[in-house]
Amino acid sequence: NRQAPPAASVPVENSGSSHAQARGFLPNSRPPPGCHGPARPQDGLCPYLLCLSECMGIPKIRTGRPAHWRKGRRDPNRVTQGGSQMTKEKFDVYSHVTNQIVAQIEAGTPPWRKPWTGGGISVSLPERFNGEAYRGINILMLWATAMAKDYSSSRWMTFNQAKQLGGHVRKGEKSATVVKYGTVEREDENGEERQIPYAKAYRVFNADQIEGLPAEFYILPDPPRDLGTVVDPALEAFFAATGAQIDTTEEPRAYYNIKTDRIHMPPVGTFHRAAGYFGTLAHETVHWTGATKRLDRLGRFNDRKAYAFEELVAEIGNCMLCAQIGVEPEFDQSAAYVEGWLEAMKEDSRAIFRAASEAQKAVDYIMDRTAQAERMAAE
């Protein structure tokens, strides 16, 4: 019979014993939350109960009972209510972010539209303290916070990063939430190491909330260009460099035709402003990236709900792209689309994360194609 690791003289039975059998040997016999059941011979034994050692987050090499299991100590990760201990509710970053975005949409303005509809004087992608642009869902969250608080700077940083740069956060200032993605190694049921992705929330402040930073942190980005009604040659060259086939006829609709793999645009003269033309073209170009031979987004999202999801991807991607090329996007989505977005987010807290991720991939694809065309032209 296999014995448990040395643990304060706690008697245990063999590894085939059930929790019900092992329970009588311990003073605190409640099974730990998330327990995976009786241990197998190939698994390390938990010194508390016969279950996988990972179930309580304990490395397999550890022996003895953790400090908070000793007499008179309570688990620091548990709270007391009515004389008993209960597990704290785990912070869910996906629900937290989704609930904020749902509230903003229900209040009237999706967060990705706020930089252009909120009356701000400048639009740019939010950046970290070192000038690196945020990506995906963090762009939407920081745009919304900046417009709600009337921040002008595009730079964001943690409390400690501000201190390292010689600045200090003003007393009473509230931080914004951003999401960090990463992976952690975990051993699966077959004993093989796997990379498990995770998302973790952390807090940042805008440079406008911080005093004493170097002057460059307070420089305002350029506002969107007013192109009047004249076609901009540089923007025409930018979209041509993507490789998208763009047809122009008198038909008064802009769309991407997935069957012919071509974008259709009305003449630029039919738009009130040239910026509206290029903002609309940016939206359709994001759709164009979803073809099977490119990012294969349209093939993966091909049901009725996914149609609304694709429009959400295109609108978010349009805002991200327009922020980089300096034009104002066009917002002409119907209320039905907005209701569809809300329904999807309420059903699945990760839907907006996927939409922002797909939008980021589309923008990256477009920017990479144009950069490649510029390099080839320079050779």
ZAMARGU-4260 file (C-alpha; in steps of 0.2 Angstrom, whole numbers, plus 5000, padded with zeros to 4 digits):
<rodrens>
0) 5000/5000/5000 | 5006/5017/4995 | 5008/5030/5009 | 5006/5048/5009 | 5021/5060/5011
5) 5025/5064/5029 | 5012/5076/5035 | 5011/5079/5054 | 5007/5061/5057 | 4991/5061/5047
10) 4986/5042/5044 | 4980/5038/5027 | 4975/5023/5018 | 4981/5016/5002 | 4979/5026/4986
15) 4963/5018/4981 | 4954/5024/4996 | 4939/5036/4992 | 4937/5053/5000 | 4923/5046/5011
20) 4936/5033/5018 | 4950/5046/5020 | 4938/5059/5028 | 4938/5052/5045 | 4957/5053/5048
25) 4957/5072/5047 | 4951/5086/5059 | 4945/5097/5045 | 4937/5084/5033 | 4929/5095/5020
30) 4936/5091/5003 | 4945/5106/4995 | 4936/5115/4981 | 4940/5110/4964 | 4946/5092/4970
35) 4948/5080/4956 | 4944/5064/4966 | 4955/5050/4973 | 4973/5050/4967 | 4980/5037/4956
40) 4997/5028/4959 | 5005/5038/4946 | 5000/5055/4954 | 5007/5064/4969 | 4996/5063/4985
45) 4989/5078/4992 | 4994/5078/5011 | 4976/5084/5015 | 4966/5071/5006 | 4969/5058/4994
50) 4967/5069/4978 | 4979/5076/4965 | 4992/5088/4973 | 4988/5101/4960 | 4970/5103/4966
55) 4975/5114/4980 | 4989/5122/4970 | 5003/5113/4979 | 5019/5108/4970 | 5021/5089/4970
60) 5038/5091/4979 | 5030/5099/4994 | 5028/5089/5010 | 5019/5092/5025 | 5003/5102/5028
65) 5003/5121/5022 | 5004/5134/5036 | 4985/5138/5035 | 4980/5120/5039 | 4989/5120/5056
70) 4979/5122/5071 | 4971/5139/5074 | 4975/5145/5057 | 4963/5149/5043 | 4965/5148/5024
75) 4969/5166/5019 | 4959/5163/5003 | 4943/5160/5012 | 4931/5172/5020 | 4921/5168/5036
80) 4902/5170/5036 | 4891/5164/5050 | 4905/5155/5058 | 4910/5144/5043 | 4922/5147/5029
85) 4917/5150/5011 | 4928/5152/4996 | 4930/5170/4989 | 4921/5173/4972 | 4935/5173/4959
90) 4937/5188/4949 | 4932/5185/4931 | 4941/5197/4919 | 4930/5191/4904 | 4914/5195/4913
95) 4921/5211/4921 | 4926/5218/4904 | 4910/5212/4895 | 4899/5220/4908 | 4907/5236/4906
100) 4906/5236/4887 | 4888/5230/4887 | 4884/5245/4899 | 4892/5257/4887 | 4882/5251/4872
105) 4866/5251/4882 | 4870/5269/4887 | 4871/5273/4868 | 4889/5272/4862 | 4900/5257/4859
110) 4917/5260/4866 | 4926/5259/4850 | 4916/5274/4843 | 4919/5285/4858 | 4935/5293/4851
115) 4926/5300/4836 | 4909/5303/4844 | 4914/5310/4861 | 4920/5327/4855 | 4939/5323/4858
120) 4952/5333/4848 | 4963/5319/4844 | 4962/5300/4840 | 4976/5288/4842 | 4979/5270/4848
125) 4983/5270/4867 | 5001/5266/4871 | 5011/5259/4885 | 5023/5269/4895 | 5037/5264/4882
130) 5027/5269/4867 | 5021/5252/4862 | 5003/5251/4856 | 4990/5242/4865 | 4981/5228/4856
135) 4964/5220/4854 | 4952/5222/4869 | 4963/5234/4878 | 4961/5247/4864 | 4942/5247/4867
140) 4944/5248/4885 | 4956/5262/4886 | 4947/5272/4872 | 4931/5271/4882 | 4940/5277/4898
145) 4949/5291/4890 | 4933/5298/4883 | 4924/5296/4899 | 4937/5305/4909 | 4942/5317/4895
150) 4960/5312/4895 | 4971/5319/4880 | 4987/5309/4882 | 4988/5292/4873 | 5001/5285/4886
155) 4996/5273/4900 | 5006/5265/4914 | 5006/5256/4930 | 5008/5265/4947 | 5026/5258/4949
160) 5030/5263/4931 | 5025/5281/4934 | 5037/5281/4949 | 5051/5274/4939 | 5049/5288/4927
165) 5050/5301/4940 | 5031/5305/4941 | 5018/5302/4954 | 4999/5298/4952 | 4988/5312/4960
170) 4979/5307/4975 | 4961/5301/4972 | 4964/5296/4954 | 4956/5280/4949 | 4964/5267/4938
175) 4958/5259/4922 | 4958/5240/4919 | 4968/5232/4905 | 4971/5213/4901 | 4987/5204/4901
180) 4988/5187/4891 | 5000/5174/4894 | 5002/5155/4896 | 5007/5144/4910 | 5013/5126/4910
185) 5002/5113/4917 | 5003/5094/4918 | 4988/5085/4909 | 4980/5069/4914 | 4992/5059/4904
190) 5007/5067/4913 | 5012/5078/4898 | 5016/5097/4900 | 5004/5108/4891 | 5004/5127/4889
195) 4987/5134/4896 | 4982/5151/4891 | 4976/5164/4904 | 4970/5182/4905 | 4974/5193/4920
200) 4968/5210/4924 | 4979/5224/4930 | 4977/5242/4933 | 4985/5257/4923 | 4984/5276/4924
205) 4983/5289/4910 | 4998/5301/4909 | 4985/5315/4912 | 4983/5308/4930 | 5001/5308/4934
210) 5012/5323/4938 | 5031/5325/4935 | 5033/5314/4919 | 5044/5319/4905 | 5036/5332/4893
215) 5034/5319/4879 | 5021/5310/4889 | 5009/5325/4888 | 5011/5328/4869 | 4994/5326/4860
220) 4992/5315/4845 | 4987/5323/4829 | 4968/5325/4826 | 4960/5316/4811 | 4963/5324/4794
225) 4950/5335/4786 | 4951/5329/4768 | 4937/5340/4762 | 4930/5333/4746 | 4947/5330/4737
230) 4953/5312/4735 | 4969/5310/4745 | 4983/5301/4734 | 4992/5294/4749 | 4977/5285/4755
235) 4972/5279/4738 | 4990/5272/4737 | 4988/5264/4754 | 4972/5254/4750 | 4979/5250/4733
240) 4995/5242/4741 | 4984/5230/4751 | 4981/5221/4735 | 4962/5222/4737 | 4952/5223/4720
245) 4941/5239/4721 | 4927/5242/4709 | 4919/5259/4707 | 4902/5261/4699 | 4887/5272/4701
250) 4878/5259/4712 | 4875/5268/4728 | 4881/5254/4740 | 4898/5250/4747 | 4901/5231/4751
255) 4913/5216/4749 | 4907/5203/4738 | 4914/5186/4745 | 4910/5177/4729 | 4920/5188/4717
260) 4932/5193/4731 | 4931/5211/4726 | 4926/5227/4735 | 4913/5239/4728 | 4913/5257/4731
265) 4902/5272/4725 | 4911/5286/4717 | 4920/5297/4730 | 4910/5312/4724 | 4894/5304/4731
270) 4901/5306/4749 | 4899/5322/4758 | 4918/5321/4763 | 4932/5311/4756 | 4936/5306/4774
275) 4919/5297/4773 | 4924/5288/4758 | 4940/5281/4765 | 4932/5277/4782 | 4920/5266/4772
280) 4933/5259/4762 | 4943/5254/4777 | 4927/5245/4784 | 4925/5235/4768 | 4944/5231/4767
285) 4943/5223/4785 | 4929/5212/4778 | 4940/5208/4763 | 4954/5201/4775 | 4941/5187/4781
290) 4942/5177/4764 | 4947/5159/4765 | 4964/5162/4756 | 4968/5176/4769 | 4963/5175/4787
295) 4948/5163/4784 | 4937/5172/4796 | 4922/5171/4785 | 4923/5152/4783 | 4924/5150/4801
300) 4909/5161/4806 | 4896/5157/4793 | 4879/5156/4802 | 4866/5169/4805 | 4873/5175/4822
305) 4890/5175/4815 | 4885/5187/4801 | 4882/5200/4815 | 4898/5195/4823 | 4908/5198/4807
310) 4900/5216/4806 | 4906/5219/4824 | 4923/5213/4819 | 4923/5225/4804 | 4917/5240/4814
315) 4930/5237/4828 | 4944/5234/4815 | 4938/5249/4805 | 4941/5260/4820 | 4958/5253/4824
320) 4964/5255/4806 | 4957/5273/4804 | 4966/5278/4820 | 4982/5272/4812 | 4980/5280/4795
325) 4972/5296/4802 | 4954/5296/4795 | 4937/5296/4803 | 4927/5280/4802 | 4910/5279/4796
330) 4896/5272/4808 | 4881/5266/4799 | 4876/5250/4807 | 4858/5248/4811 | 4850/5246/4828
335) 4847/5227/4824 | 4866/5224/4823 | 4869/5233/4839 | 4855/5222/4847 | 4864/5207/4840
340) 4880/5212/4848 | 4872/5214/4865 | 4864/5197/4864 | 4880/5189/4859 | 4890/5197/4873
345) 4877/5193/4886 | 4876/5175/4881 | 4895/5173/4880 | 4907/5184/4890 | 4921/5180/4879
350) 4913/5186/4863 | 4919/5203/4863 | 4937/5197/4866 | 4936/5186/4851 | 4929/5200/4840
355) 4943/5212/4846 | 4956/5198/4843 | 4949/5195/4825 | 4949/5214/4822 | 4967/5216/4827
360) 4972/5201/4816 | 4963/5210/4801 | 4972/5227/4804 | 4989/5218/4806 | 4986/5209/4790
365) 4982/5225/4781 | 4996/5235/4788 | 5009/5221/4784 | 5003/5220/4766 | 5005/5239/4764
370) 5022/5239/4772 | 5027/5224/4761 | 5022/5234/4745 | 5031/5249/4751 | 5047/5239/4753
375) 5046/5231/4736 | 5043/5248/4728 | 5058/5255/4737 | 5070/5241/4730
</rodrens>
